């Protein structure tokens, strides 16, 4: 199986077998809150509450000025980067796909050694297989 895994360069040229990517049907409100498409009002309310609370906590200073200015900007949706891509050189077999799903499930049920041995709280929303294709068109020079 390991010879099937591709190493794809990231934006810095470092080759990696995986990366995070956007999750279809979800967005981020700019402060890490993830919402489903259609929940724009809830996301905007959450953002306004966040700015209100942070402004109240801050004493005068650069951060308070930045928070006030940021709170005045129009609401913007950002990509919700909640997915993990694994790069393969070829389509994995059904057995390998089953194994990946099982390992992902086991991972979510484990404890995080990095965060004081706390139980992980992530959920798997689903799995999808994407095929990347490139095309080439000859043009006249």
C-alpha positions in Angstrom: 0.0 0.0 0.0 2.8 2.5 0.9 4.0 2.6 -2.7 0.5 3.8 -3.7 0.8 6.9 -1.5 1.9 10.0 -3.4 4.1 12.9 -2.1 2.6 16.2 -3.2 4.5 19.5 -2.6 2.8 22.1 -0.5 2.9 25.9 -1.1 6.5 25.9 0.3 7.7 23.0 -1.8 7.7 20.4 1.0 6.4 17.1 -0.2 3.6 15.6 2.0 1.4 12.5 1.7 -1.6 14.4 3.2 -3.0 17.9 3.6 -6.0 19.6 5.0 -8.7 20.9 2.6 -12.0 22.6 2.5 -15.1 20.7 3.5 -18.0 21.0 1.0 -21.2 22.3 2.5 -19.5 24.1 5.4 -17.9 27.5 6.0 -15.9 29.3 8.7 -17.0 32.6 10.1 -13.5 33.9 10.4 -12.8 33.1 14.1 -12.8 29.3 13.8 -16.6 28.7 14.1 -17.7 26.2 11.5 -21.3 26.3 10.2 -23.3 24.4 7.6 -24.3 26.3 4.4 -27.6 28.1 5.2 -26.5 29.0 8.8 -25.1 32.4 7.8 -27.2 34.3 10.3 -26.1 32.1 13.2 -22.5 32.5 12.1 -22.8 36.3 11.9 -24.4 36.5 15.3 -21.6 34.3 16.8 -19.0 36.6 15.2 -20.7 39.8 16.6 -21.0 38.2 20.1 -17.3 37.3 19.9 -16.3 40.9 19.0 -18.5 42.4 21.7 -17.1 40.1 24.4 -13.5 40.7 23.3 -13.9 44.5 23.1 -15.4 44.5 26.6 -12.4 42.5 28.0 -9.8 44.7 26.4 -8.4 47.8 27.9 -7.5 50.7 25.6 -4.8 49.7 23.1 -4.0 48.5 19.7 -5.8 45.2 20.0 -9.0 47.0 21.1 -8.8 49.4 18.2 -8.3 46.4 15.8 -11.3 44.5 17.4 -13.5 47.6 16.9 -12.5 48.0 13.3 -12.8 44.3 12.6 -16.3 44.3 14.1 -17.4 46.9 11.6 -16.4 44.9 8.5 -19.0 43.0 6.5 -19.6 39.4 7.3 -17.4 37.1 5.2 -17.6 33.3 4.7 -14.3 31.5 4.6 -13.5 27.9 3.7 -14.0 25.4 6.5 -10.8 23.4 6.4 -12.1 20.3 8.2 -11.1 17.7 5.8 -7.9 15.6 5.3 -6.7 14.6 1.9 -4.5 11.5 1.4 -2.7 11.5 -1.9 -2.6 8.3 -3.9 -0.8 7.4 -7.2 -3.7 5.2 -8.1 -7.3 4.4 -6.9 -7.1 2.4 -3.7 -8.9 -0.9 -3.6 -12.1 -1.4 -1.5 -10.1 -3.2 1.2 -7.7 -0.3 1.5 -10.6 2.2 1.6 -12.2 0.1 4.4 -9.0 0.0 6.3 -8.5 3.8 6.0 -12.1 4.4 7.3 -11.6 2.0 10.2 -8.3 3.7 11.2 -9.9 7.2 11.0 -12.8 6.0 13.3 -10.3 4.5 15.8 -8.3 7.8 15.7 -11.3 9.9 16.6 -12.0 7.7 19.6 -8.5 7.9 21.1 -7.0 10.4 23.5 -4.8 13.3 22.4 -1.3 13.0 23.9 -0.7 16.6 23.0 -3.6 18.1 24.9 -3.3 16.7 28.4 -4.5 13.2 27.4 -8.0 14.5 26.8 -10.5 12.5 24.8 -10.8 13.7 21.2 -14.1 15.4 20.3 -13.9 15.3 16.5 -16.6 13.6 14.4 -16.2 12.1 11.0 -18.9 13.6 8.7 -18.2 11.3 5.8 -15.6 10.1 3.3 -15.2 11.0 -0.4 -12.8 10.0 -3.1 -11.7 12.7 -5.5 -9.9 12.2 -8.8 -7.6 14.9 -10.0 -7.1 15.2 -13.7 -5.0 17.5 -15.8 -5.4 18.3 -19.4 -3.1 19.6 -22.0 -4.0 21.7 -25.0 -1.5 22.4 -27.8 -1.7 26.0 -28.9 -0.1 27.7 -31.9 2.9 29.9 -31.3 
